[in-house]
Every structure is written in C-alpha cells, then in structure tokens.
Amino acid sequence: MKGIKDSLVKGMQEHLHVDVVPTDTAARKPKHPYISYKITNSLDSKTFSLVDEVVESYNPDFEYDVEVTRKEQASFTLSVNVYSDNNDEAHELAIKTADWFRFHGYFYFVEINVAVVNVTNITDRAARIVDDYEARYGFDVRFRAARAIKKRIETIESHSFTGEVKNAIGETVLTTQKRSEFDG
C-alpha cells in the first residue's frame, strides 16, 4: 500500500501544486490550501483464483516445487479532504482534485496497476475551530488493484516407508514399501 500511496501523493502534488499530507498525523499541518488523504478500508477482496505452477526448487535435494499464487482484485477506499481559509478556493481545489482522480491521474494509476472504480460527490466537510470555521470539501475514491500472493510448497520427490498400516478393524492393508524417484 505504501507504493500506491506514494504514487498518488506524488501525482496530486505535481498536478495540483499544493501539499498533500496524511489526514491522521501529529505533524504540523501545512499552509492553506492543502489536501489530506486517509485510506478508510483496505484490500477488501470478494473473489480470487488460485494458480499452481511447477517451479525449480530452492532445495538442492529436490528438482521441483509447486508455487501457488492467489490472484485477486482487491478494493480500497481513499478519503480526500481539501482545506483552505476561503470556501470558494477549497471548493475549486476539491473539483480539480476529483478531476485528477477521474482523468488526469490515469497514467499514475496504470504504472501502479490500480484502477479508479468510483469518485463520490464532493461534499462540504467544514469544521468549527474555536471561534472560526476551516473551509473543507471532500470526497471518497474507491480503487481496485490487482494483487498476487505467492507461496512455495516443496514437493515430495522420494519417500521411504517401513512398517504396516492397519484399517479401522485391525486388518493389515499395507506392509513395508519403499519408493523413490516419485514422478507423479
């Protein structure tokens, strides 16, 4: 997620020429106008597929392993707020920011394998600060990102078994067996 956040922040700053900071931070807030962002839910995935692939083993005792990959289209939501001392300036910057997500940011998203699913309507999010108001407008952006999670499983290419196996009623069903060079 850090790579995605870094790319989004870089793109917004380059296009909009204002500071872009995390919403929840103890750091001093930048000079107005500025934009804040917060990921409100992350990597929600309802569907996925599993893909098995035979790969060369890391273990010198084995020739092959199986690599299992979980491929999914995960979604996450970014909440965006625009701050200013001036209501009109905050509203105009919110429109430009939403437009960046809808259109101009496309090239940033392609590079990081992310797609914008939805940009919500811009709403007034003004806040009272002591005896004054801070002009704020905001919206949410829902994204979808392709993800792949991999796990390598070592295969059993040879085995040895000595002894006997009995079934539930005590009958011997298998006696000493030795097998190597397993091909199946």
C-alpha positions as CSV (number, residue, x, y, z in Angstrom):
1,M,0.0,0.0,0.0
2,K,2.9,2.4,0.7
3,G,3.9,2.3,-3.0
4,I,0.3,3.1,-4.0
5,K,0.0,6.0,-1.5
6,D,3.4,7.4,-2.5
7,S,2.4,7.4,-6.2
8,L,-0.9,9.1,-5.5
9,V,0.6,11.8,-3.4
10,K,3.3,12.5,-6.0
11,G,0.8,12.7,-8.8
12,M,-1.6,15.0,-6.9
13,Q,1.3,17.3,-5.8
14,E,2.7,17.5,-9.3
15,H,-0.7,18.2,-10.9
16,L,-2.3,20.5,-8.3
17,H,0.8,22.3,-6.9
18,V,-0.3,22.0,-3.2
19,D,0.9,20.0,-0.2
20,V,-0.7,16.5,0.2
21,V,-0.4,15.0,3.7
22,P,-1.9,12.1,5.6
23,T,-5.1,13.1,7.5
24,D,-4.2,11.5,10.8
25,T,-0.7,12.8,11.6
26,A,0.8,14.5,14.6
27,A,3.0,16.7,12.3
28,R,2.2,20.3,11.9
29,K,-0.4,21.0,9.1
30,P,0.9,22.8,6.0
31,K,-0.1,26.3,5.0
32,H,-3.6,26.6,3.3
33,P,-4.6,25.4,0.8
34,Y,-3.7,21.7,1.1
35,I,-5.1,18.2,0.7
36,S,-5.2,15.4,3.1
37,Y,-5.9,11.7,2.5
38,K,-6.7,8.6,4.5
39,I,-7.2,5.0,3.5
40,T,-10.5,4.2,5.2
41,N,-10.6,0.5,4.2
42,S,-8.0,-1.6,2.5
43,L,-7.7,-4.6,0.3
44,D,-11.2,-6.0,0.5
45,S,-11.4,-8.9,-1.9
46,K,-14.5,-10.9,-2.5
47,T,-13.3,-13.1,-5.4
48,F,-9.9,-14.7,-6.2
49,S,-8.4,-17.5,-8.1
50,L,-5.6,-20.0,-7.3
51,V,-3.0,-20.8,-9.8
52,D,-0.4,-23.7,-9.4
53,E,2.9,-23.6,-11.2
54,V,5.8,-26.1,-11.2
55,V,9.0,-24.2,-10.5
56,E,12.6,-25.0,-9.9
57,S,13.3,-25.9,-6.2
58,Y,15.4,-23.9,-3.9
59,N,16.3,-27.1,-2.1
60,P,19.3,-28.9,-3.9
61,D,17.8,-32.2,-2.8
62,F,14.7,-31.6,-5.0
63,E,14.3,-30.8,-8.6
64,Y,10.9,-29.0,-8.5
65,D,8.5,-27.3,-6.1
66,V,5.0,-26.0,-6.6
67,E,4.3,-22.3,-6.4
68,V,0.7,-21.5,-5.6
69,T,-0.5,-17.9,-6.4
70,R,-3.7,-16.3,-5.1
71,K,-4.8,-13.7,-7.7
72,E,-7.4,-11.2,-6.6
73,Q,-8.9,-7.9,-7.5
74,A,-8.8,-6.1,-4.1
75,S,-10.5,-2.8,-3.5
76,F,-9.7,0.0,-1.1
77,T,-11.2,3.5,-0.4
78,L,-9.3,6.7,-0.1
79,S,-11.0,9.7,1.7
80,V,-9.8,13.0,0.4
81,N,-10.2,16.4,2.1
82,V,-9.3,19.8,0.8
83,Y,-8.6,22.6,3.3
84,S,-8.5,26.4,2.9
85,D,-9.2,29.7,4.6
86,N,-11.5,30.5,1.8
87,N,-14.6,28.5,1.0
88,D,-14.5,29.1,-2.8
89,E,-10.8,28.2,-3.0
90,A,-11.5,24.9,-1.1
91,H,-14.4,24.0,-3.4
92,E,-12.5,24.8,-6.6
93,L,-9.5,22.8,-5.4
94,A,-11.8,19.9,-4.5
95,I,-13.2,19.9,-8.0
96,K,-9.7,19.9,-9.5
97,T,-8.6,17.1,-7.2
98,A,-11.7,15.0,-8.1
99,D,-11.0,15.6,-11.8
100,W,-7.4,14.4,-11.3
101,F,-8.7,11.1,-9.9
102,R,-11.3,10.8,-12.7
103,F,-9.0,11.6,-15.6
104,H,-5.5,13.2,-15.2
105,G,-4.2,10.6,-12.7
106,Y,-4.9,7.7,-15.1
107,F,-1.2,7.5,-16.1
108,Y,-0.1,7.3,-12.4
109,F,-2.7,4.5,-11.8
110,V,-1.6,2.5,-14.8
111,E,2.0,2.5,-13.6
112,I,1.0,1.0,-10.2
113,N,-1.6,-1.4,-11.5
114,V,-4.6,0.4,-9.9
115,A,-8.0,1.4,-11.4
116,V,-10.4,4.0,-10.1
117,V,-13.8,2.4,-9.6
118,N,-15.8,5.4,-8.3
119,V,-15.3,9.0,-7.2
120,T,-18.1,10.1,-4.9
121,N,-19.8,13.6,-5.0
122,I,-17.9,16.4,-3.4
123,T,-19.4,17.4,0.0
124,D,-19.0,20.2,2.5
125,R,-16.8,19.0,5.4
126,A,-16.3,22.3,7.1
127,A,-15.1,22.2,10.7
128,R,-15.5,24.7,13.5
129,I,-12.1,25.6,15.1
130,V,-12.6,27.7,18.3
131,D,-14.5,30.8,17.0
132,D,-13.9,30.3,13.3
133,Y,-14.5,27.7,10.5
134,E,-12.0,25.9,8.4
135,A,-13.3,25.6,4.8
136,R,-13.2,21.9,3.9
137,Y,-14.6,19.9,1.0
138,G,-14.0,16.3,0.4
139,F,-14.9,13.1,-1.4
140,D,-14.0,9.4,-1.4
141,V,-12.3,7.4,-4.2
142,R,-12.8,3.7,-4.5
143,F,-10.0,1.8,-6.2
144,R,-9.4,-1.7,-7.4
145,A,-5.9,-3.2,-7.5
146,A,-4.6,-6.5,-8.9
147,R,-2.8,-8.4,-6.2
148,A,-0.9,-11.7,-6.2
149,I,0.1,-13.6,-3.1
150,K,2.5,-16.4,-3.6
151,K,3.5,-19.5,-1.6
152,R,6.1,-22.1,-2.5
153,I,5.4,-25.7,-1.5
154,E,8.2,-28.2,-1.5
155,T,7.3,-31.4,-3.3
156,I,8.0,-35.0,-2.1
157,E,10.1,-36.4,-4.9
158,S,11.1,-39.6,-3.0
159,H,10.0,-41.3,0.2
160,S,10.6,-44.3,2.3
161,F,8.1,-46.2,4.4
162,T,8.7,-49.1,6.7
163,G,6.1,-51.0,8.7
164,E,2.5,-51.8,8.3
165,V,-0.8,-49.9,8.1
166,K,-4.0,-51.3,9.6
167,N,-7.5,-50.3,8.8
168,A,-10.2,-49.5,11.4
169,I,-11.0,-53.1,12.2
170,G,-7.3,-54.1,12.6
171,E,-6.6,-55.8,9.3
172,T,-3.2,-55.1,7.7
173,V,-3.7,-53.2,4.5
174,L,-0.1,-52.2,3.7
175,T,3.2,-53.6,4.6
176,T,6.8,-52.4,4.1
177,Q,7.1,-50.3,1.0
178,K,10.0,-48.3,-0.4
179,R,9.6,-46.0,-3.3
180,S,11.9,-43.4,-4.7
181,E,12.1,-41.2,-7.8
182,F,8.5,-40.3,-7.5
183,D,7.3,-39.0,-10.9
184,G,3.6,-38.5,-10.2
